[in-house]
């Protein structure tokens, strides 16, 4: 799926102010560049068309789902990212071209699109049963990362003498090379089987652990060797106890399916009664709707 919500303020401004036409954008020794000239040039580019798609999408999503995405929800998501990246958060924002304000706008747009996926996805009992087969509840683990397998084995030998989390946390603070977690005893944020940010080998090993257990052999990943301790694992239980989580996982899986999202966006655009007034841009939504007409009908 295209990256819909990229913060490109200058391009957005060009579309917003295009109606003014004669306002000067820049002056040079060879003459001035007006908004209308800038707009005429920009609309012929793929990036210009993508920004228009984004603006149209945002307008529709705000109307349809704006009441479901509160400032509180946006701030909560923002703070979760801030907590995840800690002291490097500001640097990461800057590296990706965001300010605090533009990143929150990005989050809001993403949450609005998520609401559209929920609205247009009918979850059947068959889908729930299929998801249940791979389902695990969210677990919380801690880990100790070292560069050598022998060092990981030595830590495991220490845990064989005292396998408590208290001792594990002590070892993490003393020996782990993961500077972002060692001061917290190696503790990571809770995750489940749908997590895509963790190394697959790490995740597979962690999900096998019961509460209070630790890995008895070093776990290799692209970062080094891990020893993993399961702090909390509530157990799978019955499917009926996890319907809400199963539905959430199904939605997340759908949202990461580019083919499925193409269909969702088509439905959103069709339902938005979009009418393109510029003939040069009449096909700007043709990748998402079945007709190249400048006007889309209601769903």
Number of C-alpha atoms within 10 A of each C-alpha: 11 10 7 17 20 18 17 13 9 9 17 16 12 19 19 13 13 18 12 11 14 12 15 14 13 11 10 7 5 6 8 12 15 18 21 20 16 18 20 13 11 16 21 12 10 11 13 18 17 19 20 20 15 19 17 16 21 20 12 19 21 16 11 16 16 17 9 12 16 12 11 9 14 19 14 12 16 18 12 11 12 16 12 14 14 11 11 12 14 14 12 13 15 11 9 11 13 19 13 12 9 17 19 17 17 19 18 24 23 16 21 23 23 17 19 18 20 18 11 13 14 11 13 9 10 9 13 20 14 12 17 19 9 9 19 22 19 20 22 20 24 26 27 26 26 22 14 13 16 12 17 25 18 12 20 22 14 14 19 12 9 12 16 15 18 11 14 25 22 16 19 27 18 13 16 24 17 16 12 16 18 23 15 14 21 26 21 17 10 15 19 16 15 17 14 10 8 12 13 13 12 18 19 13 18 25 19 14 19 16 16 14 19 26 18 16 16 23 21 20 14 9 12 15 23 28 30 27 27 22 20 17 20 12 12 13 10 9 16 10 10 17 15 10 17 23 18 13 20 18 19 16 13 17 18 11 12 12 11 16 18 15 15 22 20 19 17 23 23 20 15 21 14 18 12 17 10 10 9 11 14 15 18 20 26 13 13 19 20 11 14 14 15 17 17 19 14 12 11
